[in-house]
Amino acid sequence: MKKNIILFFLICAIPLSACSKAPEQVSAPTVQRLTSPLELSEDEAATLIQCCGENSVLLAVGHRNTAQTGPLYHTDYLLYWNYSDGTTKQFPVSSPAYIISAVLDGSDVLYVDYEAVEPGLKWSLIRSTDTGKSTLASGQAASYNQVPALFCLNSQPMYLQSEDTGISVYRVDGSAVSSVLNLTDYTMSDVTVCTNGTQFAFLASANNDAYWTAFLCNASGILYQKELSQQVTTFAIMGEYMVCGLGDPETQKFSYETIRISDGKVSTADSAVPLWRLAGSGSSCMYVDNTFAAHILYPDTQQTDPLVINDFATYQNWPTVFCPDGVGGYLVEMDIEDTSTYWHITT
């Protein structure tokens, strides 16, 4: 009888061991260098704002500010660039502001303009069309990083605004602007929002909070609200997760925390390097460490791999910005010797 029991156990165990497999490794991304649509002088510069649909992106193009005050560059125009077929379209701006927030709305472009007005700034939400410009909203901000941040949710233009009384999210329909979310007693020092197209995320804090609180929302309101346990280096949202880079450069201890969108499950994992300039797209995130070396992270399996983007310059790790392309990949802008260079990454 004893032999029969042992034999039965072995027969059952063999199929189980045969079926167990190591976690499947994700294939390496492909990196394609793009031909820039611009030829700029030494006094001009272009800044990647955000992707606006498959194979297309918005850039802010301007010239250097020679005054002792104000932003480093003035914005001359916004450029729509389809990097697949090479087509472009200019939206004249002619602003003393360094435009960092803009979205496409059909054939129009929306952007946040601003000007210095003591004791801070006056900002304006502008719609630019083929026939002219109109102001949809305006307000005051304490500094450049406090102007509203535009984004699109389900292809609908929205913007996030922070004031002394709280944080608000607004919806833009044609020339009408309406409030869809209000958080009293919360503020943010840097107005930043991330979206995966159907959800959006931001960080905010109340007066007595030791650390930031992560907010994960959709068109109906707040899905999850999680107070973080450490300093935040960066954050992003992707298909199934919100990801926050955590840690203190002084202690050299780093980690990241994920919030799963489907059920709010929170997970934490250690990181050997700090996470900076995080961006999410599809099932992955990309970030740079403190040497500007690029990494790709897959939160579902916690697989992290280095990624060589620039393979032609002597110094590999130039300052880099990642922008999700809306279809699971990234557009990358790298500043190499004061020249903006672009790549497309497919994951």
C-alpha positions in Angstrom: 0.0 0.0 0.0 2.8 2.4 0.9 4.5 1.8 -2.5 1.3 2.5 -4.3 0.9 5.9 -2.5 4.5 6.9 -3.3 4.0 5.9 -7.0 0.8 7.9 -7.2 2.5 10.9 -5.8 5.4 10.7 -8.3 3.0 10.3 -11.2 1.1 13.4 -10.1 4.2 15.4 -9.5 5.9 14.8 -12.8 3.3 16.6 -15.0 3.3 19.5 -12.5 7.0 19.9 -12.7 7.0 19.5 -16.5 4.4 22.3 -16.8 6.3 24.9 -14.6 8.2 27.4 -16.7 10.4 30.4 -16.0 8.7 33.8 -16.6 8.6 34.6 -20.3 11.1 37.3 -21.2 9.9 40.2 -23.2 11.7 40.7 -26.5 14.0 43.7 -26.9 12.5 46.9 -28.3 13.5 48.1 -31.7 15.0 51.6 -32.0 14.7 53.7 -35.2 16.4 57.1 -35.6 14.1 59.7 -37.3 15.0 62.5 -39.6 14.2 65.8 -37.9 11.8 68.1 -39.7 13.7 71.2 -38.6 16.9 72.9 -39.4 17.5 75.3 -36.6 20.1 78.0 -36.0 22.2 78.3 -32.8 19.6 80.7 -31.3 16.6 78.4 -32.0 15.4 75.4 -30.2 12.6 72.8 -30.4 10.9 71.1 -27.5 8.9 67.9 -27.6 5.5 68.6 -26.0 3.5 65.3 -26.5 2.5 62.8 -29.1 -1.0 63.4 -30.6 -2.1 60.1 -32.2 -0.2 57.4 -34.0 3.0 58.6 -35.8 2.5 62.2 -34.9 3.8 64.7 -32.3 3.6 68.4 -31.3 6.8 70.4 -31.0 7.3 73.9 -29.6 9.8 75.9 -31.7 11.3 79.2 -30.6 14.3 81.4 -30.2 16.5 82.3 -27.3 15.5 85.0 -24.9 18.4 87.5 -24.6 16.9 89.3 -21.6 18.0 88.7 -18.0 14.6 87.7 -16.9 11.8 85.4 -18.1 11.9 81.9 -19.8 15.0 80.7 -21.6 13.2 80.7 -25.0 10.3 82.5 -26.6 7.9 80.4 -28.7 7.5 81.3 -32.3 5.2 78.5 -33.4 3.9 75.0 -32.6 4.7 72.3 -35.1 2.6 69.2 -35.9 4.9 66.5 -37.3 3.8 63.2 -38.7 7.1 61.3 -38.4 5.8 58.4 -40.6 5.2 60.4 -43.8 7.2 63.5 -42.9 4.2 66.0 -43.2 4.1 69.0 -41.0 1.8 71.9 -40.1 2.7 75.1 -38.3 0.5 76.9 -35.8 1.8 80.5 -35.3 2.2 81.5 -31.6 4.6 84.4 -31.3 4.7 84.4 -27.5 7.3 85.5 -25.0 6.3 82.4 -23.1 8.1 79.0 -23.3 5.1 76.9 -24.3 5.1 73.5 -22.6 1.4 72.5 -22.7 -0.5 71.9 -25.9 -2.9 69.3 -27.5 -4.5 68.8 -30.8 -8.3 69.1 -31.1 -9.3 68.1 -34.6 -7.6 70.5 -37.0 -7.1 73.0 -34.1 -4.5 73.3 -31.5 -5.0 74.2 -27.8 -2.1 75.7 -25.8 -1.5 77.5 -22.5 0.1 80.9 -23.0 1.4 83.1 -20.2 3.0 86.4 -19.4 4.7 88.0 -16.4 2.3 90.1 -14.3 3.4 91.0 -10.7 3.5 89.2 -8.4 3.4 86.1 -10.7 2.0 85.1 -14.1 -1.2 85.5 -16.1 -2.1 82.5 -18.1 -4.5 82.0 -21.0 -5.9 78.9 -22.7 -5.8 79.6 -26.4 -7.5 77.8 -29.3 -5.6 78.4 -32.6 -7.5 77.6 -35.8 -6.8 78.2 -39.5 -8.7 81.5 -39.2 -7.3 82.9 -36.0 -7.1 82.6 -32.2 -9.5 82.8 -29.3 -9.1 82.8 -25.5 -11.2 80.1 -23.7 -10.0 80.6 -20.1 -7.5 82.6 -18.1 -6.2 82.9 -14.6 -3.2 83.6 -12.3 -0.3 81.4 -11.4 2.6 81.9 -9.0 5.3 80.6 -11.3 6.0 78.9 -14.7 5.5 75.4 -13.3 2.1 76.4 -12.0 0.3 77.1 -15.3 -2.4 74.5 -16.2 -1.5 71.3 -17.9 -3.4 70.1 -21.0 -4.1 66.5 -21.8 -6.6 64.4 -23.7 -8.9 61.8 -22.2 -10.9 59.6 -24.6 -9.8 62.1 -27.3 -11.4 64.9 -25.3 -9.2 67.9 -24.4 -8.9 68.5 -20.6 -6.7 70.5 -18.4 -5.5 70.3 -14.8 -5.2 73.4 -12.7 -3.9 74.1 -9.2 -4.8 77.1 -7.1 -4.5 78.1 -3.4 -8.0 76.7 -2.8 -7.4 73.3 -4.4 -7.0 71.3 -7.6 -9.5 71.2 -10.5 -9.9 69.4 -13.8 -11.7 71.0 -16.7 -13.2 69.7 -19.9 -12.9 71.7 -23.1 -15.8 71.5 -25.6 -15.4 73.9 -28.5 -15.3 77.3 -26.9 -16.9 76.0 -23.6 -14.9 75.1 -20.5 -16.6 73.1 -17.6 -15.3 71.7 -14.3 -15.4 67.9 -13.9 -13.3 67.4 -10.8 -12.5 69.5 -7.7 -10.2 68.6 -4.8 -10.3 71.2 -2.0 -7.3 71.5 0.4 -4.9 69.8 -2.0 -2.2 71.6 -3.9 0.8 70.8 -6.1 4.1 72.6 -6.6 4.5 71.4 -10.2 1.4 71.0 -12.2 1.9 67.7 -14.0 -0.5 65.2 -15.3 -0.1 61.8 -17.1 -2.6 59.9 -19.2 -2.9 56.6 -21.0 -5.9 57.8 -23.0 -8.7 56.5 -20.8 -7.3 57.2 -17.3 -5.1 60.0 -15.9 -2.9 60.5 -12.9 -1.3 63.3 -10.8 0.4 63.9 -7.5 -0.9 66.3 -4.8 -0.5 67.0 -1.1 -2.5 68.4 1.8 -0.9 70.8 4.3 0.1 68.2 6.9 1.1 65.4 4.5 4.7 64.2 4.8 4.7 62.9 1.2 2.7 63.2 -2.0 -0.6 61.4 -2.6 -1.1 59.7 -5.9 -4.5 60.2 -7.6 -5.6 57.8 -10.3 -8.8 59.0 -12.1 -11.0 58.4 -15.1 -13.8 60.5 -16.8 -16.1 59.7 -13.9 -13.8 60.8 -11.1 -11.2 59.4 -8.7 -10.6 55.6 -9.0 -7.8 55.3 -6.4 -6.1 57.6 -3.9 -2.8 56.4 -2.3 -0.5 58.4 0.1 3.0 57.5 -0.8 5.6 56.5 1.9 8.7 58.1 0.4 9.9 61.0 -1.7 8.8 60.8 -5.3 11.4 61.2 -8.1 8.9 60.8 -11.0 5.6 59.1 -12.0 3.7 57.9 -15.1 0.6 56.0 -16.1 0.5 53.1 -18.7 -2.0 50.6 -19.9 -2.6 48.7 -16.6 -0.6 50.6 -14.0 0.3 53.9 -12.4 4.0 53.8 -11.5 5.8 56.1 -9.0 9.6 56.3 -8.7 10.6 56.6 -5.0 13.7 57.3 -3.0 16.2 59.8 -1.7 19.4 60.6 -3.6 21.1 61.3 -0.3 20.5 57.8 1.0 20.9 56.2 -2.4 18.0 53.9 -1.7 15.5 53.7 -4.5 12.3 51.8 -5.4 9.1 52.1 -7.3 5.5 51.6 -6.4 2.8 50.5 -8.8 -1.0 50.8 -8.5 -2.9 48.3 -10.7 -5.8 50.1 -12.4 -8.1 47.1 -12.6 -8.3 46.5 -8.8 -6.1 49.1 -7.0 -3.5 46.5 -5.9 -0.3 48.2 -4.7 3.1 46.6 -5.2 6.6 47.9 -4.4 10.0 46.8 -5.8 13.5 47.9 -5.1 15.6 49.6 -7.8 19.4 49.8 -8.1 19.2 53.3 -9.6 16.8 56.3 -9.3 14.0 56.6 -11.7 13.8 60.0 -13.5 11.7 61.3 -16.5 9.4 58.3 -16.3 6.9 57.7 -19.2 4.5 54.9 -19.7 3.1 53.3 -22.9 1.3 50.0 -23.5 2.7 47.4 -21.1 6.0 49.2 -20.3 7.6 52.3 -18.8 10.8 54.1 -19.8 13.0 56.2 -17.6 16.6 57.5 -17.2 18.8 57.1 -14.2 21.1 59.7 -12.7 23.6 59.3 -15.6 20.8 59.7 -18.2 21.2 56.0 -19.2 17.9 54.7 -20.5 16.0 51.7 -19.0 12.7 50.0 -19.9 10.5 48.5 -17.1 7.6 46.0 -17.4 5.6 46.5 -14.2 3.6 43.3 -14.7 6.7 41.1 -14.3 9.1 43.7 -12.8 11.5 43.0 -15.6 13.9 45.9 -16.1 16.4 46.1 -18.9 18.9 48.8 -20.1 18.3 50.2 -23.5 20.9 51.7 -25.8 19.2 54.4 -27.9 22.0 56.6 -29.2 24.6 54.4 -31.0 26.5 57.0 -32.9 27.7 59.7 -30.5 30.8 59.3 -28.3 28.9 60.0 -25.2 25.9 57.7 -25.1 23.8 59.1 -22.3 22.6 62.6 -23.4 19.6 64.3 -21.7 16.6 62.4 -22.9 12.8 62.9 -22.9 10.3 60.0 -23.5 6.9 60.6 -25.0 4.3 57.7 -25.3 3.1 57.3 -28.9 -0.3 56.0 -28.0 0.2 52.6 -29.5 2.6 51.0 -27.0 5.8 52.7 -28.1 7.7 55.9 -27.5 9.0 58.9 -29.3 12.4 59.9 -27.8 14.0 63.4 -27.9 17.7 63.5 -27.1 19.7 66.7 -26.8 23.0 65.9 -28.3 25.5 68.8 -28.4 22.6 71.3 -28.3 20.8 69.6 -31.2 17.4 67.9 -30.8 17.6 64.3 -32.2 14.6 62.0 -32.4 14.1 58.2 -32.2 11.0 56.0 -32.3 10.9 52.9 -30.0 8.6 50.0 -30.7 8.1 47.6 -27.8 
